[in-house]
């Protein structure tokens, strides 16, 4: 199966931010996965291509999760958090992705 070709400019925008939380750290240690916040309309193939392009690693698989934003209130004001699309990117054995900014 040939890999699809993507626009490099689009791939640079697919990954919005890494998610650094307690759960993301546990998943990273357990299954060699990294968690990213991605665009709402990003596909698994685009996410895989973007991670491989930006971080020069080999990706095993990608799982995507949509979370709906919660309604929150602050005094009288009622607001709503944004909907978020998360991508759990599983790396192949021996691959490592360091998001902490420390030199290896």
C-alpha positions as CSV (number, residue, x, y, z in Angstrom):
1,X,0.0,0.0,0.0
2,X,1.5,3.3,-1.0
3,X,1.5,6.2,1.4
4,X,-0.6,9.2,0.3
5,X,1.0,12.5,-0.4
6,X,0.0,15.5,1.7
7,X,0.6,19.2,1.4
8,X,3.6,20.0,3.7
9,X,2.0,23.4,4.7
10,X,-1.1,21.5,5.9
11,X,1.0,19.0,7.8
12,X,2.7,21.8,9.7
13,X,-0.7,23.0,11.0
14,X,-2.2,19.6,11.9
15,X,-0.6,19.3,15.3
16,X,-1.8,22.1,17.5
17,X,0.0,21.3,20.7
18,X,1.3,18.4,22.8
19,X,-0.9,17.4,25.7
20,X,1.2,17.2,28.9
21,X,-1.0,15.8,31.7
22,X,-0.9,13.1,34.3
23,X,-2.9,10.7,32.0
24,X,-0.8,11.5,29.0
25,X,2.4,10.8,30.9
26,X,1.0,7.4,32.1
27,X,0.0,6.5,28.6
28,X,3.5,7.5,27.3
29,X,5.3,5.3,29.8
30,X,2.9,2.3,29.4
31,X,2.5,2.1,25.6
32,X,5.2,4.4,24.1
33,X,2.6,6.9,22.9
34,X,2.6,10.6,22.7
35,X,-0.6,12.7,23.0
36,X,-1.3,15.8,20.8
37,X,-4.2,18.2,20.4
38,X,-4.9,18.3,16.7
39,X,-7.2,20.1,14.2
40,X,-10.9,19.1,14.3
41,X,-10.8,18.0,10.7
42,X,-7.4,16.2,10.8
43,X,-7.3,12.5,9.6
44,X,-5.3,9.7,11.1
45,X,-3.1,9.6,8.0
46,X,-2.4,13.3,8.2
47,X,-1.5,13.1,11.9
48,X,0.9,10.2,11.2
49,X,2.5,12.0,8.3
50,X,2.8,15.2,10.4
51,X,4.5,13.5,13.4
52,X,6.9,11.6,11.1
53,X,7.8,14.8,9.2
54,X,8.2,17.1,12.2
55,X,9.9,14.7,14.7
56,X,11.7,12.3,12.4
57,X,10.3,9.2,14.1
58,X,8.4,6.1,12.9
59,X,4.8,5.9,13.9
60,X,3.1,2.5,14.6
61,X,-0.5,3.7,14.9
62,X,-2.7,6.6,15.6
63,X,-5.9,6.7,17.8
64,X,-8.2,9.7,17.7
65,X,-10.6,10.9,20.4
66,X,-13.1,13.8,20.3
67,X,-14.0,15.4,23.6
68,X,-16.9,17.9,23.8
69,X,-16.3,21.2,25.6
70,X,-17.9,21.6,29.0
71,X,-20.2,24.4,30.0
72,X,-18.7,26.5,32.8
73,X,-19.9,29.5,34.7
74,X,-18.1,32.3,36.5
75,X,-20.6,34.2,38.6
76,X,-23.5,35.2,36.3
77,X,-21.5,34.6,33.1
78,X,-22.0,31.2,31.4
79,X,-19.3,30.1,29.0
80,X,-18.3,27.0,27.1
81,X,-14.9,25.4,26.6
82,X,-13.8,24.4,23.1
83,X,-14.3,21.0,21.7
84,X,-10.9,19.2,21.5
85,X,-9.7,16.4,19.2
86,X,-6.9,14.4,20.7
87,X,-4.5,12.1,18.9
88,X,-2.7,9.3,20.7
89,X,0.3,8.5,18.5
90,X,2.0,5.1,19.2
91,X,5.6,5.0,18.2
92,X,7.4,1.9,17.0
93,X,9.8,0.0,19.3
94,X,13.1,1.8,19.8
95,X,11.6,5.2,18.8
96,X,11.5,8.0,21.3
97,X,10.0,11.5,21.2
98,X,11.2,14.1,23.8
99,X,8.7,17.0,24.3
100,X,10.3,18.3,27.5
101,X,12.9,20.3,25.6
102,X,15.8,18.7,27.4
103,X,18.8,17.5,25.4
104,X,19.1,13.7,25.2
